[in-house]
């Protein structure tokens, strides 16, 4: 069959995305029936006068989302989709997102035309049918052991699966017995507070992930904010701070987006080795999503003296509502854990652990991650392309990793003014100043944070168009240099 797909030269919307969206809509409307054979990528490319790699990218996205299947030696065929969960985003409505209700700046307000929240995720490509099937199999009658008390650290097979994933994907070196499973990073930090002494001084990157700061503050720890340079937490300032524990996000610092280079990681480890009892708490935030170059291994994998406490979560890679996180304790602290706090029952039910274990063991998690990397990279590329006209006024940072970007105003307008003008246009953006532990420590020039995970590509384009007018961004004149 032939497909007459109207392609347009549209900024921020590449041809492969237009092809993918057209075929997806035709399938959902019923114009392309199940078992219909699609033209080959080569033939479609010839008909549309575009490169074959473009049609391949479109087909790969349709394959990953389950709209079509590839039959060896036969071609591509439309799949039956009656059982697909409709999320509202399919009709161009606002993207589905999970947001932290505890975030103090009003995230999640639905009154905005476009909300560039850095805390949302995209659930439209989530394999709901697979998750439902695994859940159903977990709850069959002969699985009664799922309803009795389990291992306080988390189920052994689940921890071994996490260990295997962390070693292969993040370069973490540990045994399953060092892993503790908990319902969210906040719980694990509270558990850690009972393992470490209560007189510790904790250094935190500034700006930082405020939720972790709130947890430490609620536990009555002395928290010392340490400013960063372009490579992350400054090791010299850390030494001067008097801290004996440092909370760091080396793989993709939130919110600055800094990826800490190897030399700085070695400096932090050197700081930890200098005195007995010093520890680094590594929050491996957003480590799964990197769009250029190879993934950066975890700091824990470089540790030769058992000084890194590693914390990770499935909140960004799957969904925050699942509430499953994990902590890898150094061997030296494992014995302390068993002496002091292993009487606490696991805060994640055996049912949820088994579902996630099956999801990972059967290869669904890896496929989902690969799918979401493609989804987020497409959104990232649309945002980067749409920000081209902004480069004359803003410095753009934090690209190629994570789920948000930073825009720093070269004209030194106030952050409040940027947020206000965006709000008047119906667009929600977030100021960097909200991430500083103390406002007086804010040394950043006026900077706003743009998250894109929970937005559709159309919403990203629309939001940038509104910001362009709100901030009076002008297209650079041809042949003109800034």
C-alpha positions in Angstrom: 0.0 0.0 0.0 1.0 3.6 -0.4 0.9 6.3 2.4 0.4 9.9 1.4 1.8 11.7 4.4 1.8 15.5 4.2 5.2 16.6 5.4 5.9 20.2 6.3 9.1 22.1 7.0 8.2 23.0 10.5 10.7 24.3 13.1 11.0 21.9 16.0 9.0 19.1 14.4 11.3 16.8 12.4 10.0 14.6 9.5 10.3 11.3 11.4 8.1 12.7 14.1 5.5 13.9 11.6 5.5 10.4 9.9 5.2 8.6 13.3 2.3 10.9 14.4 0.4 10.5 11.1 0.6 6.7 11.1 -0.3 6.5 14.8 -3.4 8.7 14.3 -4.5 6.7 11.3 -4.2 3.5 13.3 -6.2 4.9 16.2 -8.9 6.3 14.0 -9.3 2.9 12.3 -8.2 4.1 8.9 -5.3 1.6 9.1 -6.8 -1.7 10.1 -5.1 -4.4 12.2 -2.9 -6.7 10.0 -2.5 -4.1 7.3 0.9 -4.2 5.8 2.8 -0.9 5.7 5.2 0.1 3.0 8.8 -0.7 3.7 11.0 2.0 5.1 12.9 2.1 1.8 9.7 2.4 -0.3 8.2 5.0 2.0 11.4 7.1 1.9 11.4 7.0 -1.9 7.8 8.1 -2.1 8.3 10.9 0.3 11.6 12.0 -1.1 13.4 11.8 2.2 16.2 9.6 3.7 15.6 6.1 4.7 17.0 6.7 8.2 14.1 9.1 8.8 11.4 6.5 8.0 13.3 4.0 10.1 13.2 6.3 13.1 9.5 6.7 12.7 8.9 3.0 12.4 11.1 2.2 15.4 9.0 4.6 17.6 5.8 2.9 16.4 7.3 -0.5 17.1 8.4 0.5 20.6 5.0 1.8 21.5 3.2 -1.3 20.1 1.3 0.2 17.2 3.0 -2.0 14.6 5.1 -5.2 14.5 7.9 -6.3 12.3 7.5 -9.8 10.8 10.8 -11.2 9.5 11.0 -11.5 5.7 7.4 -10.1 5.4 7.5 -6.5 6.6 5.7 -4.2 9.0 2.1 -4.8 10.0 -0.5 -2.8 12.0 -1.3 -4.3 15.5 -4.7 -4.5 17.2 -4.8 -1.7 19.8 -8.3 -2.0 21.3 -6.7 -2.8 24.7 -4.5 0.3 24.8 -4.9 2.7 27.7 -5.8 6.1 26.5 -4.2 8.9 28.5 -5.6 12.0 27.0 -2.3 13.0 25.4 -3.3 11.2 22.2 -5.7 14.0 21.3 -3.1 16.7 21.9 -4.4 17.4 25.5 -2.0 18.2 28.3 0.5 15.5 28.9 0.2 13.1 31.9 2.6 13.9 34.7 3.3 12.9 38.3 4.3 15.9 40.4 5.5 16.2 43.9 2.7 17.6 46.0 5.2 18.9 48.5 7.0 21.2 46.1 6.6 24.6 47.5 6.3 26.6 44.3 2.9 25.4 43.2 3.9 22.8 40.6 1.0 20.8 39.1 -1.3 23.8 38.8 -3.5 23.0 35.7 -4.4 26.6 35.0 -1.3 27.1 32.8 -1.4 26.9 29.0 2.0 25.3 29.2 3.8 24.2 32.4 7.6 23.6 32.0 7.7 21.6 35.2 11.1 20.0 35.9 9.4 17.3 38.1 7.0 15.6 35.6 7.4 12.5 33.6 5.8 11.1 30.4 3.5 8.1 31.0 2.0 7.8 27.5 4.5 5.2 26.4 4.3 3.1 29.6 3.6 -0.6 29.0 0.4 -0.7 31.0 -0.7 -4.0 29.5 2.5 -5.7 30.5 2.3 -4.2 34.0 -1.3 -5.4 34.3 -0.4 -8.9 33.2 2.4 -9.2 35.6 0.2 -7.8 38.4 -2.5 -10.4 37.7 0.0 -13.3 37.7 1.4 -12.1 41.0 -2.0 -12.2 42.7 -3.0 -15.8 41.7 -4.3 -18.1 44.4 -1.2 -20.2 44.7 1.0 -17.1 45.3 -0.1 -16.8 49.0 3.4 -16.2 50.2 3.2 -12.7 48.7 0.8 -11.8 51.6 3.2 -12.7 54.5 6.0 -10.7 56.0 9.1 -10.6 53.9 12.8 -9.7 54.2 13.2 -6.3 55.9 15.8 -5.3 53.4 13.6 -6.3 50.5 13.1 -9.6 48.7 16.4 -11.4 47.9 15.6 -12.1 44.3 14.6 -8.4 43.8 17.7 -7.1 45.4 19.9 -9.4 43.2 18.1 -8.1 40.1 18.7 -4.5 41.2 22.4 -5.4 41.9 22.8 -6.9 38.4 21.2 -3.8 36.8 23.3 -1.4 38.8 26.5 -3.2 38.0 25.9 -3.4 34.3 24.2 0.0 33.8 25.8 2.2 36.4 29.1 0.4 37.2 28.1 0.0 40.9 30.1 -2.7 42.7 28.2 -4.4 45.5 26.5 -7.6 46.8 22.7 -8.0 47.1 23.1 -8.1 50.9 24.3 -4.4 50.8 21.0 -3.2 49.2 18.0 -2.0 51.1 14.7 -1.4 49.3 12.4 1.4 50.6 9.4 3.4 49.7 11.1 6.5 48.4 14.4 8.2 48.9 13.1 10.2 51.9 12.4 7.0 53.8 15.9 5.7 53.0 17.5 9.0 54.2 15.6 8.7 57.5 16.7 5.1 57.8 20.3 6.2 57.1 20.0 8.8 59.9 19.6 5.9 62.4 22.7 4.1 61.0 24.9 7.2 61.1 25.5 9.1 64.3 23.2 12.0 64.9 26.0 14.6 65.4 27.1 14.6 61.8 27.6 17.7 59.8 26.2 17.2 56.3 27.4 19.3 53.3 25.0 19.8 50.4 25.5 21.2 47.0 24.0 24.7 46.7 21.7 24.9 44.8 20.3 21.5 45.5 17.4 19.0 45.6 15.3 20.7 48.3 13.4 17.6 49.3 16.6 16.0 50.6 17.5 19.2 52.4 14.1 19.2 54.1 14.6 15.6 55.3 18.0 16.4 56.8 16.7 19.5 58.4 13.7 17.6 59.9 16.2 15.1 61.4 18.0 18.0 63.1 21.3 17.5 61.3 23.5 20.5 60.8 23.4 21.2 57.1 26.2 23.2 55.5 25.6 24.6 52.0 28.6 24.4 49.8 28.8 26.4 46.5 29.6 24.7 43.2 31.8 25.7 40.3 31.4 24.5 36.7 32.6 21.0 37.7 30.2 20.5 40.6 30.8 20.5 44.4 34.1 22.4 45.2 36.3 20.0 47.1 38.3 22.8 48.7 35.2 24.5 50.0 33.9 21.1 51.2 37.1 20.7 53.3 36.7 24.1 54.8 33.0 23.5 55.7 33.8 21.2 58.6 31.4 18.5 57.3 32.0 14.8 57.7 29.3 13.7 55.2 28.5 15.2 51.8 25.3 14.7 49.8 26.2 14.9 46.0 24.6 14.2 42.6 27.6 13.6 40.4 25.8 12.0 37.4 23.4 14.9 36.7 23.2 17.5 39.4 19.7 18.9 40.1 18.9 21.6 39.2 22.2 22.8 37.5 22.5 19.8 35.2 26.3 19.6 35.9 27.9 16.2 35.1 30.8 15.9 37.4 34.1 15.0 35.6 36.4 12.2 36.8 39.0 14.5 38.3 36.4 16.2 40.6 35.0 12.8 41.6 38.5 11.7 42.6 38.9 14.9 44.6 35.7 14.1 46.5 36.8 10.6 47.2 40.2 12.0 48.4 38.3 14.2 50.8 36.4 11.2 52.1 39.5 9.1 52.5 41.4 11.9 54.4 39.6 11.2 57.7 38.0 8.1 59.2 34.2 8.2 59.3 33.7 10.5 56.3 31.1 9.5 53.8 29.7 10.6 50.5 26.0 10.1 49.9 25.6 9.7 46.1 22.1 10.5 44.8 22.2 9.0 41.2 19.6 11.5 40.0 18.4 11.2 36.3 21.3 9.0 35.5 19.3 6.9 33.0 18.7 9.7 30.6 21.8 10.8 28.6 21.5 11.8 24.9 25.1 12.3 23.8 28.1 10.2 24.5 28.3 7.2 26.8 26.6 7.0 30.2 28.7 8.3 33.1 29.4 5.5 35.6 28.4 6.0 39.2 30.9 7.5 41.8 30.4 4.4 43.9 32.1 2.3 41.3 35.3 4.4 41.8 35.3 4.0 45.6 38.2 1.8 46.8 37.7 2.4 50.5 34.0 1.8 51.2 33.0 5.4 51.7 30.1 5.9 49.2 26.5 5.4 50.2 24.6 5.0 46.9 20.9 5.9 46.5 18.7 5.4 43.4 15.1 5.3 42.5 12.6 4.1 39.9 10.6 7.3 40.2 11.9 8.9 37.0 12.4 5.8 34.9 9.0 4.2 35.7 6.7 6.4 37.8 6.9 8.3 41.2 3.6 6.6 42.3 5.4 3.2 42.4 7.5 4.6 45.4 10.4 2.1 45.1 13.9 3.3 45.8 17.1 1.5 46.9 20.2 2.2 49.0 23.6 0.5 48.7 25.4 0.6 52.0 29.1 0.3 52.3 30.1 -3.0 54.0 31.3 -1.1 57.1 27.8 0.3 57.6 26.0 -2.9 56.9 26.9 -4.4 60.3 25.6 -1.2 61.9 22.4 -1.5 60.0 21.9 -5.0 61.3 22.6 -4.1 64.8 20.4 -1.0 65.0 17.6 -0.9 62.5 17.0 -4.2 60.7 13.9 -4.8 62.8 12.1 -2.3 60.6 9.9 -4.1 58.1 10.3 -3.2 54.5 8.1 -0.3 53.5 7.5 -1.8 50.0 5.0 -4.6 49.9 6.2 -8.0 48.6 3.5 -7.7 45.9 5.0 -4.5 44.5 8.5 -5.9 44.8 7.5 -9.0 42.9 5.8 -7.1 40.1 8.9 -4.9 39.7 11.2 -7.9 39.9 9.3 -9.7 37.1 9.2 -6.5 35.1 13.0 -6.3 35.3 13.8 -10.0 35.1 11.7 -10.4 31.9 13.5 -7.6 30.1 10.6 -5.2 30.1 12.4 -2.5 32.2 15.3 -2.4 29.8 13.0 -2.1 26.8 11.0 0.6 28.6 14.1 2.6 29.4 15.3 2.4 25.8 11.8 3.5 24.6 11.7 6.4 27.1 15.2 7.5 26.1 14.0 7.8 22.5 10.8 9.7 23.7 12.7 12.1 25.9 15.5 12.7 23.3 12.9 13.6 20.7 11.4 16.2 23.1 14.9 17.4 24.1 15.8 17.9 20.4 12.5 19.8 19.8 13.2 22.0 22.8 16.8 22.6 21.7 15.7 23.4 18.1 13.0 25.8 19.4 15.5 27.6 21.6 17.7 28.7 18.7 16.2 32.2 18.5 16.7 32.5 22.3 20.5 32.1 22.1 21.0 35.8 21.3 19.6 36.7 24.8 20.0 33.5 26.9 22.8 31.1 27.7 21.4 27.6 27.4 22.9 24.9 29.7 22.2 21.4 31.0 21.5 19.9 27.6 22.1 16.3 26.5 21.2 14.8 29.8 18.3 14.7 32.3 14.8 16.1 31.7 15.3 19.9 32.0 17.4 22.8 30.7 18.5 26.1 32.1 18.2 29.5 30.5 20.4 32.2 31.9 19.6 35.8 30.9 22.6 37.6 29.4 20.9 41.0 29.8 20.6 40.4 33.5 16.9 41.0 33.8 15.6 39.9 37.2 14.5 36.3 37.6 11.2 37.5 39.0 10.6 39.6 35.9 11.2 36.6 33.6 8.8 34.4 35.6 6.2 37.2 35.8 6.2 37.9 32.0 6.0 34.2 31.3 3.0 33.8 33.7 1.2 36.7 32.0 1.5 34.7 28.7 0.1 31.6 30.4 3.5 29.8 30.7 4.9 28.4 34.0 8.6 28.5 34.4 10.7 27.9 37.5 13.4 30.1 39.0 16.8 28.9 40.0 16.7 30.9 43.2 14.1 28.5 44.6 16.7 25.7 44.8 19.2 27.5 47.0 19.3 26.5 50.6 19.6 30.1 51.7 18.6 32.9 49.4 21.6 35.0 50.4 23.8 32.3 49.0 22.4 32.7 45.5 25.3 33.7 43.3 23.6 32.7 40.0 22.7 35.3 37.4 18.9 35.4 36.5 18.1 31.8 35.5 14.9 29.8 34.8 14.5 26.1 34.6 12.5 24.5 31.8 11.4 20.9 32.2 10.0 19.1 29.2 9.3 15.4 30.2 5.6 15.8 30.8 4.9 18.0 27.8 4.0 16.9 24.2 6.3 18.1 21.4 3.4 20.4 20.3 3.2 21.9 23.8 6.9 22.5 23.9 6.7 24.4 20.5 3.6 26.3 21.7 5.2 27.2 25.0 8.4 28.5 23.4 6.3 30.6 21.0 4.6 32.2 24.0 7.9 32.8 25.8 9.4 34.3 22.7 6.7 37.0 22.7 6.7 37.4 26.5 10.4 37.9 26.7 10.7 39.9 23.4 13.1 37.4 21.8 13.9 38.4 18.2 15.2 36.2 15.5 18.8 37.0 14.7 19.2 38.9 11.5 20.9 37.0 8.7 24.6 37.6 8.7 24.5 39.3 12.1 26.8 38.1 14.9 26.1 38.7 18.6 
